[in-house]
C-alpha cells in the first residue's frame, strides 16, 4: 500500500544511504509500505533497475523499553546468512535517525508466497502436508544452529528462558494494561510457581509462525524466515509449542480448532511434534510439560496483543488492524487458564 502518513519520510536521504551502502543499488528510489506487521513498520523499496529490497525501521513515538530492536534483527539475520537456515540477505544497518526518522536496516526482498491461512486454501490438498513439513524443518534447522560459533553467545542468557519471558512480557503487559482480566491475574501467579526444569538453550526466533515465512512461489520450500525482532537464546520447546498453538486456537482466530484436518489434508499436532522431534534429535515432551508450554504461550500472546492494542490507542501501531488485537487479549488468557484447569493446576 502507499506509505501511511504517520510512517512517511523523505526518500532522498535514504536513496543516498543505499547508494553508499547497498551494492548494486541504482537510483531513483520508490517506497511502498507492507500492510502486515504489527510492530516495526516495513517497506518495499524498488530501485531504478527494478531491484527490490525491504526496509524495517523502529516506529515513531514513545516505545516500550527494549522493544523494536532493529539492530538485533539485523545482527541475527546477518549471522544466519552463513547457515542453512533460510533467511533474507542482510544488506545494511543504520542507527542514524536523521535518514528516515528512526533506526532501520535493509535486507533482501524474497519474491515468494506469504501463506496467511493455516488451512492453505490456495495450495492443492495433496501439497499441504509438505508445506507443514517445510516450516517444521526450518524450525529444526534453526534450533540445531551452533549459535556460539556464529558469534551469538551473548545474544541472550542461557537457561531460565521461560521465567524471564514471563517476567518480561508481564511487565510490558502491565505497562500497557487497559482493563483487569481475572484469568491473566491467575496466570501471573500460577506460571512462575510451576516452571519446568528444562534449561536447554538454542537460538529462537520468538515469533515463529506460518505468516513469518516467505515460501517459494510454487514449491513447498521456505525462502526466508522474517521478523526477527524478539529473537534471542531460549527454550526450543517453548518455541515449538508456540508454533503448535495453531491446533489449540479456534478458526475465527485463524487457528485449526474446529476444522476437519483429515478432509483438508493437514497433519495433527502430535504428528508434527513427532516430526520436529525426529529432525531435531529431541525426545517428544511429556504431556504435562507440553500443556504448561501451551498455557505459557497463550499468556505470552495475550501480553503481546495487549501491547499492540495499546499502541493502536496512542497511534504508533504500524498495522491498520492493530486495534482488533484488544478483542483477543481476554479470550487468549481465558484459554490459557482453561488449559491449567484441565491439568488440575487451577487449585495449585
Residue pairs with C-beta under 8 A, 6 or more apart in sequence:
1 32
1 33
1 34
1 35
2 32
2 33
3 31
3 32
3 33
3 43
4 33
4 41
4 318
4 320
6 60
6 315
6 316
7 33
7 41
7 59
7 60
7 318
9 99
9 100
9 101
11 29
11 31
13 98
13 99
13 100
14 29
14 31
14 45
14 55
14 99
14 100
15 27
15 28
15 29
17 92
17 94
17 99
18 25
18 29
18 45
18 47
18 53
18 92
18 106
19 25
19 27
21 91
21 92
21 94
21 106
22 53
22 91
22 92
22 106
23 91
24 49
24 51
25 47
25 51
25 53
26 47
26 48
26 49
26 51
27 47
27 48
28 47
28 48
29 45
29 46
29 47
29 48
30 45
30 46
30 47
31 43
31 44
31 45
31 55
32 43
32 44
32 46
33 41
33 42
33 43
33 44
34 42
34 43
34 44
35 319
35 320
36 42
36 114
36 211
36 319
37 227
37 318
37 319
38 308
38 317
38 318
38 319
38 321
38 322
38 325
39 59
39 67
39 68
39 227
39 229
39 308
39 318
40 56
40 57
40 58
40 59
40 68
40 70
40 73
40 227
40 229
40 318
41 56
41 57
41 59
41 318
42 54
42 55
42 56
42 57
42 318
43 54
43 55
43 56
43 57
44 52
44 53
44 54
44 109
45 52
45 53
45 54
45 55
45 106
45 109
46 52
46 53
47 53
52 109
52 111
53 91
53 106
53 107
53 108
53 109
54 88
54 106
54 107
54 108
54 109
55 100
55 104
55 105
55 106
56 70
56 73
56 104
56 105
56 107
57 70
57 100
57 101
57 102
57 103
57 104
58 68
58 70
58 102
58 103
58 104
59 68
59 102
59 311
59 316
59 317
59 318
60 101
60 102
60 316
61 314
61 315
61 316
62 314
62 316
63 316
64 172
64 175
64 176
64 307
66 168
67 172
67 229
67 307
68 229
69 229
70 93
70 103
70 104
70 105
70 229
71 93
71 95
71 103
71 105
72 155
72 228
72 229
72 231
73 105
73 227
73 228
73 229
73 231
74 90
74 93
74 105
74 107
75 152
75 155
76 152
76 155
76 203
76 228
76 231
77 87
77 88
77 90
77 107
77 228
78 90
79 147
79 150
79 151
79 152
80 87
80 142
80 145
80 150
81 87
81 89
81 90
82 150
83 141
83 145
83 150
84 141
85 138
85 141
85 142
85 145
85 225
86 138
86 141
86 213
86 222
86 223
86 224
86 225
87 224
87 225
88 107
88 108
88 109
88 110
88 214
88 224
88 226
89 107
89 108
90 105
90 107
90 108
91 105
91 106
91 107
91 108
92 105
92 106
93 103
93 104
93 105
93 106
94 103
94 104
94 105
95 103
96 103
97 103
108 224
110 214
110 223
110 224
110 226
111 217
112 214
112 215
112 216
112 217
112 223
112 224
113 214
113 215
113 216
113 217
114 211
114 213
114 214
114 215
115 122
115 123
115 131
115 210
115 211
115 213
115 215
116 210
116 211
116 254
117 254
118 210
118 246
118 254
118 255
118 256
118 266
119 256
119 259
119 264
119 266
120 127
120 128
120 131
120 264
120 266
123 131
125 264
125 265
126 265
127 220
128 264
128 265
128 266
129 265
129 266
129 267
130 220
131 215
131 220
132 266
132 267
132 272
133 220
133 275
134 215
134 220
134 221
134 222
135 210
135 213
135 222
135 243
136 243
136 272
136 275
136 276
136 279
137 222
137 279
138 213
138 222
138 225
139 205
139 208
139 239
139 240
139 243
139 276
140 276
140 279
140 280
142 202
142 203
142 204
142 205
142 208
142 225
143 202
143 203
143 204
143 236
143 239
143 280
144 202
144 280
144 281
145 202
145 203
147 153
147 155
147 202
147 203
147 233
152 203
152 233
155 203
155 231
155 232
155 233
156 201
156 232
156 233
156 234
157 164
157 233
158 199
158 201
158 233
159 199
159 201
160 199
161 199
161 201
161 204
161 232
161 233
161 234
161 235
161 238
162 195
162 196
162 235
162 238
162 293
162 296
163 192
163 195
165 234
165 238
165 296
165 300
166 191
166 192
166 296
166 299
166 300
167 192
169 299
169 300
169 303
169 304
170 188
170 303
172 303
172 307
173 184
173 302
173 303
173 306
173 307
176 306
176 307
176 309
176 310
176 311
177 306
178 306
178 309
178 310
178 313
178 326
181 302
181 329
181 330
181 333
183 330
183 333
183 334
183 336
183 337
184 299
184 302
184 329
184 330
184 333
186 337
186 340
186 346
187 295
187 299
187 333
187 336
187 337
187 340
190 340
190 345
190 346
190 348
191 295
191 296
191 299
193 348
194 292
194 345
194 348
196 237
196 289
196 292
196 293
198 235
198 237
198 289
199 235
200 235
200 236
200 237
201 233
201 234
201 235
202 233
202 234
202 235
202 236
203 231
203 232
203 233
203 234
204 231
204 232
204 233
204 234
204 235
204 236
204 238
204 239
205 212
205 225
205 228
205 230
205 231
205 239
206 228
206 229
206 230
206 231
206 232
206 234
206 239
207 227
207 229
207 230
207 242
208 225
208 239
208 242
208 243
209 242
209 243
209 246
210 246
212 225
212 226
212 227
213 222
213 224
213 225
213 226
214 222
214 223
214 224
214 226
215 221
215 222
215 223
216 222
216 223
236 280
236 282
237 285
237 289
237 290
237 293
238 293
238 296
238 297
240 273
240 276
240 293
241 290
241 293
241 294
241 296
241 297
242 297
242 300
244 269
244 272
244 273
244 294
245 255
245 294
245 297
245 298
245 301
246 255
246 256
246 269
247 255
247 256
247 257
247 268
247 269
248 255
248 257
248 269
248 294
248 298
248 335
248 339
249 255
249 256
249 257
249 335
250 257
250 258
251 257
251 258
251 259
253 328
253 331
256 266
259 266
261 267
261 268
267 275
273 284
273 285
273 290
274 284
276 282
277 283
277 284
285 293
288 343
291 339
291 342
291 343
292 343
294 336
294 339
295 336
295 337
295 339
295 340
295 343
296 336
297 336
298 332
298 333
298 335
298 336
298 339
299 332
299 333
299 336
301 332
302 328
302 329
302 330
302 332
302 333
302 336
305 325
305 326
305 328
305 329
305 332
306 325
306 326
306 329
308 317
308 319
308 322
308 325
309 322
309 323
309 325
309 326
309 329
311 317
311 322
312 322
312 323
312 325
312 326
313 323
317 323
337 346
340 346
